[in-house]
Amino acid sequence: MNLTWQNTREIGEALYDQFPDLDPKTVRFTDLHRWSVSLRISMTILKLQTKKY
């Protein structure tokens, strides 16, 4: 999955899958940003690992 900042729903769903017990209304912006960037990096690494050369 190639996520960009335009894919807000997909980012939200992926973060919910990763942190199902968190109430999204109580998350600090700094944590949300860190998790989103981490998620994008994880997706990029996964994409590179599955890429056929």
Summary of the structure (lengths in Angstrom):
residues: 53
radius of gyration: 12.2
end to end distance: 18.1
largest distance: 43.1
contacts: 99
relative contact order: 0.17
helix: 68%
strand: 0%
